[in-house]
């Protein structure tokens, strides 16, 4: 009884640490809880903690580990007939699939998670699934469908007074506006998101929304503010465990340094960020990075290099089925790179569940595209030194 009580306490403490963005502490507490539940052969406890660990793994960028943990949790919850537990495992797997740009799989997993959460009467979880579905639609440039799901999620979070998830949904909605080129509305939405994240003390959310704010401020030509936001965001992101937050902070600072004439620092930050995107297997994140490099690093006499980088970004987007958002389409047009076929796979979204939960491989265009970017940045660094 004492062992079970200790394991439950550790799980509760690990969940609290997760909620405030202290992922290293959360992972340590949850891992100890899982060890105890395994020794006790307590499958209910194991399934609970495995799901919580899978969620933490998603947020720090350990996506393969997140899928492994969540698949084990899914198997246990299916054996026990626990619908709520199954929905959380599918949510985690859907989140990991989204981060790694497997959009068809992500949509199937998140829709099934939403169906089970509705069945279980889990309003908070249902809202979270709606956010995840809206996120996938955003990546597919299906903005009307994205707004519908994000607005449904917001209505739920406001009704149940969940400040943290309201901040998440508001920020995702602002991200759609940013992609669409509605920069002032995006700025106001992301500021609200930041305020909500701060109220609940979640550092991951503070860093995430601050990075986005820095990028939006660049679009509004408020460069000095953008630099301050990006540098503060990088400090927060680096203090948050994991590669994904660091990649966000590095990309934001790289962009603002490039926009303000600090080219050498911009190149250094972009190189670090590209390496992290490669490590994460984040295909669309890498495509976005290539576009940012063209925008903020390449010069007028590097037209061929810019075209090569954008062609690599287009190849990723074509493979994944995530068209370039309106805010960057003019970049392709200026450099004579056609984007006409990048969205051809977006209709492939009704995958069987068994196909969606299988082991996923990194997209084939990630490695060559990342190498192209790193080679260009290294050559440019050497030229700068010369």
C-alpha positions in Angstrom: 0.0 0.0 0.0 2.8 2.4 0.8 4.5 1.6 -2.5 1.3 2.3 -4.4 0.7 5.5 -2.5 4.3 6.6 -3.3 3.9 5.8 -7.0 0.7 7.8 -7.2 2.2 10.7 -5.4 5.2 10.7 -7.8 2.9 10.6 -10.7 0.9 13.5 -9.4 4.0 15.5 -8.7 5.4 14.7 -12.1 2.2 15.9 -13.7 2.4 19.2 -11.8 6.0 19.6 -12.9 4.9 19.0 -16.5 2.1 21.6 -16.3 4.6 24.3 -15.3 7.1 23.3 -17.9 9.8 21.7 -15.7 10.2 18.7 -17.9 13.5 17.2 -16.5 11.9 17.1 -13.0 8.7 15.7 -14.5 10.5 13.0 -16.4 12.5 11.9 -13.3 9.4 11.7 -11.1 7.3 9.9 -13.6 10.1 7.4 -14.4 10.4 6.5 -10.7 6.6 6.1 -10.5 6.6 3.8 -13.6 9.4 1.6 -12.0 7.3 1.1 -8.9 4.1 0.3 -10.8 6.0 -2.2 -12.9 7.4 -3.9 -9.8 3.9 -4.1 -8.5 2.6 -5.4 -11.8 0.0 -2.6 -11.6 -1.2 -2.2 -15.2 -3.6 0.6 -14.4 -0.8 2.6 -12.9 1.6 1.7 -15.7 -0.8 2.9 -18.4 -1.4 6.1 -16.6 2.3 7.0 -16.2 3.2 5.8 -19.7 0.7 8.3 -21.1 2.1 11.1 -19.0 5.7 10.2 -20.0 4.6 10.1 -23.6 3.2 13.6 -23.3 6.4 14.9 -21.7 8.5 13.3 -24.5 6.4 15.1 -27.1 7.0 18.5 -25.6 10.8 18.0 -25.3 11.1 16.7 -28.9 11.8 13.0 -28.1 9.1 12.0 -30.7 10.2 8.3 -31.3 10.2 7.8 -27.5 6.8 9.5 -27.2 5.4 7.1 -29.8 7.0 4.0 -28.1 5.6 5.0 -24.7 2.2 5.9 -26.0 1.9 2.7 -28.0 2.6 0.7 -24.9 0.0 2.7 -23.0 -2.5 2.2 -25.9 -2.0 -1.6 -25.7 -2.6 -1.7 -22.0 -5.6 0.6 -22.1 -7.2 -1.4 -24.9 -6.7 -4.6 -22.9 -8.4 -2.9 -19.9 -11.1 -1.2 -22.0 -10.1 2.2 -20.7 -11.5 4.6 -23.3 -10.0 7.7 -21.7 -6.6 6.2 -21.5 -6.8 5.1 -25.1 -7.7 8.6 -26.2 -4.7 10.1 -24.4 -2.3 7.6 -26.0 -3.7 8.4 -29.4 -3.4 12.1 -28.7 0.3 11.8 -27.8 0.9 9.7 -30.9 -1.0 12.2 -33.0 1.0 15.1 -31.6 4.3 13.3 -32.3 3.2 12.6 -35.9 2.3 16.2 -36.4 5.7 17.4 -35.1 7.4 15.0 -37.6 5.1 16.1 -40.5 3.2 12.9 -41.0 0.0 14.8 -41.5 -2.3 12.1 -42.7 -1.4 9.9 -39.7 -1.7 12.9 -37.4 -5.2 13.7 -38.6 -6.4 10.1 -38.2 -4.9 9.8 -34.7 -6.2 13.1 -33.5 -9.7 12.5 -34.9 -9.9 9.1 -33.2 -8.7 10.7 -30.0 -11.4 13.3 -30.2 -14.1 10.6 -30.9 -13.0 8.6 -27.8 -12.8 11.7 -25.6 -16.3 12.7 -26.7 -17.5 9.1 -25.8 -15.8 9.3 -22.4 -17.2 12.8 -21.6 -13.8 14.3 -21.4 -14.4 17.9 -22.3 -10.9 19.1 -21.6 -9.3 16.3 -23.6 -11.8 16.9 -26.4 -10.8 20.6 -26.6 -7.1 19.5 -26.7 -7.8 17.1 -29.6 -9.6 19.9 -31.5 -6.5 22.1 -31.1 -4.4 19.3 -32.5 -6.7 18.7 -35.5 -6.7 22.5 -36.1 -2.9 22.5 -36.1 -2.8 19.8 -38.8 -5.2 21.7 -40.9 -3.0 24.8 -40.5 0.0 22.9 -41.8 -2.1 21.8 -44.8 -3.1 25.4 -45.4 -6.8 24.5 -44.8 -7.3 27.6 -42.7 -11.1 27.6 -42.6 -11.2 24.1 -41.1 -8.4 25.1 -38.8 -10.3 28.0 -37.4 -13.5 25.9 -36.9 -11.6 23.4 -34.7 -9.6 26.0 -32.8 -12.7 28.1 -32.1 -14.6 25.0 -30.8 -11.6 24.3 -28.5 -11.5 27.8 -27.2 -15.2 27.7 -26.4 -14.6 24.5 -24.3 -11.5 25.9 -22.5 -13.3 29.2 -21.6 -16.3 27.2 -20.3 -14.2 25.0 -18.0 -11.9 28.0 -17.2 -8.6 26.2 -18.2 -6.2 29.1 -18.6 -3.3 27.0 -19.8 -5.1 25.3 -22.7 -6.9 28.6 -23.6 -3.4 30.1 -24.0 -2.4 27.2 -26.3 -5.5 27.5 -28.5 -5.3 31.3 -28.7 -1.6 31.0 -29.7 -2.4 28.4 -32.4 -5.2 30.6 -33.7 -2.7 33.5 -33.9 -0.3 31.2 -35.7 -2.9 30.6 -38.5 -3.4 34.4 -38.8 0.4 34.8 -39.1 0.6 32.2 -41.8 -2.2 34.0 -43.7 -0.3 37.3 -43.5 -2.7 38.9 -41.0 0.2 40.2 -38.9 -1.5 42.8 -36.6 -4.3 40.4 -35.7 -1.7 37.7 -35.2 0.4 39.9 -32.9 -2.6 40.8 -30.7 -3.6 37.1 -30.5 -0.1 36.0 -29.6 0.2 38.7 -27.0 -2.9 37.3 -25.4 -1.5 33.8 -25.6 1.7 34.9 -23.9 -0.3 36.6 -21.1 -2.3 33.4 -20.5 0.8 31.2 -20.4 2.4 33.6 -17.9 -0.7 33.4 -15.7 -0.4 29.7 -15.3 3.4 29.8 -15.0 4.2 27.5 -18.0 7.7 28.3 -19.3 7.3 26.1 -22.4 4.3 28.2 -23.5 6.0 31.5 -22.6 9.0 30.5 -24.8 6.8 29.2 -27.6 4.6 32.3 -27.8 7.6 34.7 -27.4 9.4 33.1 -30.4 6.3 33.6 -32.5 6.0 37.2 -31.3 9.5 38.0 -32.4 8.8 36.6 -35.9 5.5 38.5 -36.2 7.2 41.7 -35.0 9.7 41.4 -37.9 6.7 41.4 -40.3 5.4 44.6 -38.6 8.9 46.2 -39.1 9.3 46.5 -35.4 12.9 45.1 -35.4 14.2 46.4 -32.1 11.3 44.9 -30.3 11.7 41.7 -32.3 15.4 41.4 -31.2 14.5 41.8 -27.5 11.7 39.3 -27.7 13.8 36.7 -29.5 16.8 36.9 -27.2 14.5 36.6 -24.1 12.7 33.7 -25.7 15.9 31.9 -26.4 16.9 32.1 -22.8 13.5 30.7 -21.8 13.7 27.9 -24.4 17.2 26.8 -23.5 16.1 26.5 -19.9 13.3 24.3 -21.0 14.4 20.7 -21.4 14.6 19.3 -24.9 15.6 20.0 -28.5 12.3 21.3 -29.8 12.1 24.5 -27.6 15.7 25.2 -28.3 15.1 25.0 -32.1 12.3 27.5 -31.8 14.5 30.0 -29.9 17.4 29.6 -32.2 15.3 30.1 -35.3 13.7 33.3 -33.9 17.1 34.8 -33.0 18.6 33.8 -36.3 15.8 35.6 -38.1 16.0 38.8 -36.1 19.8 38.9 -36.3 19.6 38.5 -40.1 16.9 41.2 -40.3 19.1 43.7 -38.3 22.3 43.2 -40.2 24.0 40.8 -37.8 24.7 38.2 -40.5 27.5 36.2 -38.9 25.4 35.7 -35.7 22.4 34.8 -37.9 24.3 32.2 -39.7 25.6 30.6 -36.5 22.0 30.4 -35.0 20.5 29.0 -38.2 23.2 26.3 -38.4 22.4 25.3 -34.8 18.7 25.3 -35.5 19.0 23.2 -38.7 21.0 20.5 -36.8 18.2 20.3 -34.2 15.5 20.1 -36.8 17.4 17.2 -38.4 17.7 15.5 -35.1 14.0 15.9 -34.4 12.9 14.7 -37.9 10.8 17.9 -38.2 10.4 18.1 -42.0 8.1 21.1 -42.2 10.1 22.9 -39.5 13.2 22.4 -41.7 11.3 23.6 -44.8 10.3 26.7 -42.8 14.0 27.1 -41.8 15.2 27.0 -45.4 12.8 29.7 -46.3 14.0 31.9 -43.5 17.6 31.4 -44.5 16.8 32.6 -48.0 15.0 35.6 -46.6 17.5 36.7 -44.0 20.9 35.4 -45.0 21.2 35.1 -48.8 22.3 38.2 -50.7 21.3 39.6 -54.0 24.3 37.9 -55.8 23.4 34.5 -54.3 20.4 34.0 -56.5 21.2 30.4 -57.4 21.9 29.4 -53.8 18.5 30.9 -52.8 16.8 29.0 -55.6 18.5 25.8 -54.5 17.4 26.2 -50.9 13.8 27.0 -51.9 13.7 24.1 -54.3 14.7 21.9 -51.3 12.0 23.4 -49.2 9.5 22.8 -52.0 10.6 19.2 -52.2 10.0 18.7 -48.5 6.6 20.3 -48.7 5.6 18.2 -51.8 6.6 15.0 -50.0 4.7 16.0 -46.8 1.7 17.7 -48.3 2.1 21.0 -46.5 2.0 23.9 -48.9 4.0 27.1 -48.2 1.8 29.5 -46.3 0.7 32.8 -47.9 3.3 34.8 -45.9 6.2 33.2 -47.8 4.7 32.5 -51.3 6.1 35.8 -52.7 9.6 34.5 -51.7 9.1 31.6 -54.1 7.8 33.8 -56.9 10.7 36.3 -56.5 13.2 33.4 -56.9 11.3 31.7 -59.8 10.6 28.5 -57.8 7.2 27.0 -58.7 5.0 25.8 -55.7 2.1 24.5 -57.8 2.3 20.8 -56.7 3.3 21.1 -53.0 -0.3 20.5 -51.7 -1.1 17.5 -53.8 -1.0 15.0 -50.9 -3.4 16.9 -48.6 -6.4 14.8 -49.6 -4.6 11.6 -48.2 -6.0 12.1 -44.7 -8.4 9.2 -44.1 -5.9 6.6 -43.2 -6.8 3.4 -41.3 -6.0 3.6 -37.6 -3.6 0.7 -37.8 -1.6 2.4 -40.5 -1.5 5.6 -38.5 -0.1 4.0 -35.3 2.7 2.1 -37.1 6.4 3.1 -36.7 7.1 6.2 -38.8 10.2 6.9 -40.7 11.8 10.3 -41.3 10.8 11.8 -44.6 13.3 11.1 -47.3 14.0 14.8 -48.2 15.0 15.8 -44.7 18.7 14.7 -44.7 19.7 16.0 -48.2 17.9 19.3 -47.6 19.5 19.8 -44.2 22.9 19.0 -45.7 22.3 21.6 -48.4 21.5 24.2 -45.8 24.5 23.4 -43.6 26.9 23.3 -46.5 25.6 26.8 -47.7 25.9 28.2 -44.1 29.4 26.8 -43.7 30.6 28.2 -47.0 29.1 31.6 -46.2 30.8 31.6 -42.8 34.1 30.9 -44.4 33.6 33.7 -46.9 32.6 36.1 -44.1 35.9 35.3 -42.3 37.9 35.7 -45.5 
